[in-house]
């Protein structure tokens, strides 16, 4: 096997392929001399809203800010309860706690690893002021059933689309299903900036308006603050211009990711690994994640064979040291905890070459043999 290692992601390849377009975007901003909340941000907001199938978009400094400002826009405040999942890296938890609200953790479905609609329906009470649904790994959650559960109590549903740019379910894209959708443009995302960035999308002007004020100190006009809870959360012009250059390529990149995922599925079947639940348009393969009962041994073996991997994510939110005050112990959500114990992300990015895909498959097959992995069902 070649000695050159295969990375989990390669942003150098990604940006080099668009070098001319990206430099032109930067040059355009520099020539204009307008660097914050200017014409590039406004144009990107229009273009990204159209892409998502929503009427409005409010760009923010990052995806976690988008979640926090989205929660504030739907009326969540200190002491409120927000339902979310515990296996998605802690980003929704961070936004909830930043407001002074309390997370209510809901169990996940064993196949998609997204929020279980039946568990949500059982957990909801009139005290829950919002639900954050994460489309984990680029796999859309069961939005029709989740919306039905929330709608029964009139609870707004916020989509965490940080890993789901362009995912589509029943002809509707991620971000267009819920009350609002929140995106991250961190560089590793399917649509990534060359720095931080985020956005809120919605069809409701009554929500976009407050979000627009909140991202800049709550100002209704310069130096006059009319909304409490505001902050400095602005997408800068250069990042907006870069995102505009990249957005027309997003569907092509997503298709390549799905093709890689399909090749992995073919090559890794029969190994006793749990594979992703879908290869359809509802999955954009932000991460290709397998599950193994002996993950650590598998990851060690892969590293020895020159294939990078990562764990997204190793600890449920309520077992983090920073969450001890919540008073939740291991065993609270068995499926969520099992997922965090078993998941392993393999290299999956648009510039991954076919020969590298085959090397990853060969390495995983050999690594599974070395790790002597106890069998898990290929799919639920």
N, C-alpha and C positions, 0 to 999 in steps of 0.2 A: 504494500500500500504506500502511495507517495507520502513523503515526510511533511509536506506543507499542510498545516492544519486548516480545517474548515471552520470559519467563524460562525457564531450564532447569527450575526448580522454584519453587513459591511457597508457603512455609510459613505466610505470613500468611493466605492464603485457606484453607489447610488447617485452621488452628487456629480461625479466626473462625467457620467452619461449625459447630464443636462448642463454641463459647464457653461456653454455659450448662452443659454437661456437665462441661467441664474445670474451671470455677470451682467447681462443686459438689464435685468430687473433691478439690480443694485445700482447700476449706472443711471437708470431712469430716476430713481429716488434721489441720488446724489445731485443730479443736475437740477432737480426741482427745488431742493433745499427745504423740504417739508418732511419732518421725520416722525411725528406722533399724531395719530388720529386724523389723518389727512385723506387725500383722494384714493390712495392705494387701499387703505383699510375699508373705506366706503365701497369701493369696487369689489373687493374680496367678499365683503358681507353680502352684497347682492348676488355674486356668482355662487357662493357657497350655499346660500339659502335656496337658490334655484336648483343646485345639484341635489340637495337633501329633499327637495319637494316641500319646503316651507316658505312662508311669506317673508319672514324676518330672520336676521342674524345679528348678533351683538358680539363683536370680537373682544376677547379678554387677554390678559397676560399669560394665562396658563389654564390647563384643564381643571385643576383643583379649585381655582378661583371661579371658574364657570359653574362648578357644582355649588359652591358656597353662595355666589350671587344669585344663582337659580333658586336655591332654597329660600333666600331672603325675598326674592321676587314673588314667590307663591305664598308668602306670609309666614314662613317658619321663623320662630324666634326662640329666645331662651326658655328652657323648661319644656319645650315641645318634644314630641317623639317622632322619629323618622325611621321607617322600615328600610332595611338594606340587607345585603349579604355580607358574610364575614370572610370569604375566601378570595377576594379580588384585590388584595394588595393594600387595603386600608385607606384608599383615597376618598371614598364616600364617608368613611368614619371621620377622617380629618376635617372634611367640610362640615359635617354635622356638629362635631365638637367645637369647631371654631365659632359657631353661632351660639353655643351654649345649649344646644339641643341634646337629646339622648338617642343613641342608636338602638333600634330593636332588630336583632339579627334573625333572619328568616332562613330556613333550611333550603338547600339547593336540590335540583333534580339530579339524579345519579348519571344521566346520560349527557346532558348539555353542560352541567356544572353551573348553570344559571339558576336564578330564583325559581323555586317550585311554586306554581300557581296555587296548588291546594294548600301548601304551607302558608302562603301569604293570606289566603282567604281565612284560614284558621287563626292567624295572628292579629288580623286587623281589628281595631276598636275605634270608637269615636275620638280617642286621645291621640291617635296617629294622624299627624298633620301632613305627611307626604311620604311617598315611596320612591326610593332610588333603585332602579333596575339596571344592572350592569350587563352589557353584552360582552361576556368574557371571551377573550382570545379571538375576537372577531366573529363569534357565533351569536346570532341574535336570540334573545330570550323569547319565550312564548307570549308575545305581546297581546294577542287577542284575549287570552285567558287571564293574564295579569291585569289588563285594563278592566276587564269585567269584574274582577275581584275588588279593585280599587273604586270603580265607579259606583258600586253598591253603597258606599259610604261617602261618596263625593270627594274622595281624596285625590289630590293631584299626583300624577306619576311622572317622575323625572327619569329620562333615559341617560345613563352614563355610556356615551358612545365613544369613549376615548380609544377603544380598540376596534371600532366597527365602522370606520369611514367607508360608506358605499355599500354596506351590507343591506340586503333587500329581502323582505318577507311579504308575500302576497302582493307584490307590486309596489310596496311602500318601503322607502329607505329608512335606515336607522336615523333617529332624531325626529322623524315626522309622525311617529305614533303617539308619543306622550304629550303631556301638557307643555313640556319643554324638553329639548335634547342638549346635552353638554358634551363638548369635544375637547380633546387635547391635540395639539400639533407638536408635541415633543418629537425630536428628530427621528426616533425609531418608529413612530406611528406610520400607518399605511399612507397617510398624508402628513408629512412632517416638515416643520420649518427647519432653519439652521440655527435654532435656539428655541426658547420656550414660546408657546402661544396657545390660545384656547378660544372657544366660541360657545355661545348659547344660540340655539335655533328654536323658533316657535312660530305659531300662526296667530298668536294673541298679542295685539299691540299693548294691551294693559299689562302684560308681563315684560315685553321688550322695553317699554318705556322706563320702568324702574331699573331694570338691569343696565340700561344705557347710563342712567344717572349714577348708579352704585359703582360702576367701574371707574368713575372719576370723582371721588370724594363726595358723591351725592349732590354734585353741583347741578342746579337747574340753569344757571349761567355762571360765568367765570367768577370765582371767589364767593358765590352765594349758594350755600348748601341747603337743600330742601328735603333730603331723604337721609335718615339715619342709617348707619351701617355701611356707608360708602368707604371706598379704598382706592388706592392707585393700582389699577389692573387694566392697563392699556396695551393693546397689540401695537407694536411700532410699525412704521411704514415699510421698512426694509423686509421684515418678516412677512408682512401682508403681500408685498410684491413677489417674494419668493414663493409663497403659497399659491399665488395666482399663476405663476409659471408652471407649477407642479400639478395643479388641479386637473388640467386636461389629460394628464397621463394616468390618473388614478385608476380608472376602470381597467386599463391595460395591465397595470401593476397587480391589481387584485386578481385578474384572470390568470396571470402567471403564478401568483401565489397558490391559487386553487389547483392549477395544473401540477405544481410541485407536491401539494398535499395529496392529490390523487395518485401520483407516482409512489409516494410514501405508503399510502394505503395498500396499493398493490404489492409493494415489496415487503411490507412488514406484517402482512396478514399471517395468521397461524403461529405467531410467536408467543402467544399468551399475554400480549400487551392490550390494554384498552385504548382504542383509537378514537379520533374525533367523531362526534355524533353525526356530522353532515358534511357533504362536499358540494352542496347547492349554493344558490345565490345568497342564502341567509348566513353563509360563512365566508369571510374574506381572508381567512388564514393569516390573521395578524400574527398568531403564534400557532405552530403545529405542536400540539401537546399530547403526549402519550401518558398512560398511567401504568406503573409497575409496583408490585408489592416489595421489590428490592431496589428501589430507585437509587440509593446511594451506591450500591455495587454496580449498577448499570451505568451511572454517570462516571464513576471512576474508570470503568472499562472503556467507555467512549473516549475519555480524555487520553488514555493510553494509546488509543487508535487514531488520535489526531482530529477528533470531532468535538467541537464545543457544544455545550448544552447549558441550560439554566433552569432554575425552579421558580415558576410563577404561579403560586406564591407559597412559601414554606410554613407560614404560621397564620392561623385564623386571627382575625382582628382582636377578638376578646381575650386571647391568650398572650397578646403582646404585653411586655412589661409596662408599657405606658397605659394599658387599659385595665390594670388591676382594680381600679376603683369601681368598675362595672360589676365586679363580684361574680363573674361567670367562670366556671371551671370546665376542664376537659370532660367531654361527654355531653355538653350542652347541645351541639349540633353534630351528630356522628358522621353524616355524609360529608359535610363541609370539612371536618377534621380529617377524614380519610382521604379526601381529594388533596388537601395540602400535604399529606404524608406521601402521596404517590405520584403527583404530576411531574413531568419532565418535558421541557421545551427543546425541540430539535431545530437545527438551522432551517429557516424558511424565509427567504427574502427574494424579491423579483430578479436580482442579478445572479442568484445561485445558478451555476451552469448545470447542464444535464449530467456531465461526468461527475460533478460534485454530488448531485442527488444520488447517483448510483453508489458513490463512495459512502455516503451517509447510510444508505440502506444496508450495504455490505457490513459496515462497522456496527450498526445496531444489531444485525443478525448475529455477528460474532460476539458482541458484548452481551447479548441476552444468553447466549450459550455459556459464556464465562461466568455470568452472574447467576446462572441456574435459577432464573426467575420463576417463582410459582405462578401458575397460570391465572390470568384474569379474563373474563369474557371480552371478546374483541369489541363488542358494542353492547350497550344495555338492551 
